[in-house]
Amino acid sequence: MDTEHDQQQEIYRLVKENNRMLHSMRRNALWGGIFKFIFWAIIFIAPLWFYMTYLAPVVQDMVKTVQQVQGTSAKAQAQFGSFQEMLKQLQQKFPSAQ
């Protein structure tokens, strides 16, 4: 009977130890999942934050500058076209100047 009681005590001790290990594994898995989620969130969100904070204003200014240059170019082309038209009209008025 004493050996049976010792066996039950040993089984009980093993069950408690197993229970502690399982709870520890679950807790470690939970914390590992949380840290993994935070890590991947940082990996994906950090570039977006960096772009929105630092690069977006620079890119917007650059786009504005390019648009201004294109607008100035279009105005210059229009003025050059009207200048050519004016020269043609002038040549038509004075045919001997050709």
Buried (B, 14 or more C-beta within 10 A) or exposed (E): EEEEEEEEEEEEEEEEEEEEEEEEEEEEEEEEEEEEEEEEEEEEEEEEEEEEEEEEEEEEEEEEEEEEEEEEEEEEEEEEEEEEEEEEEEEEEEEEEE
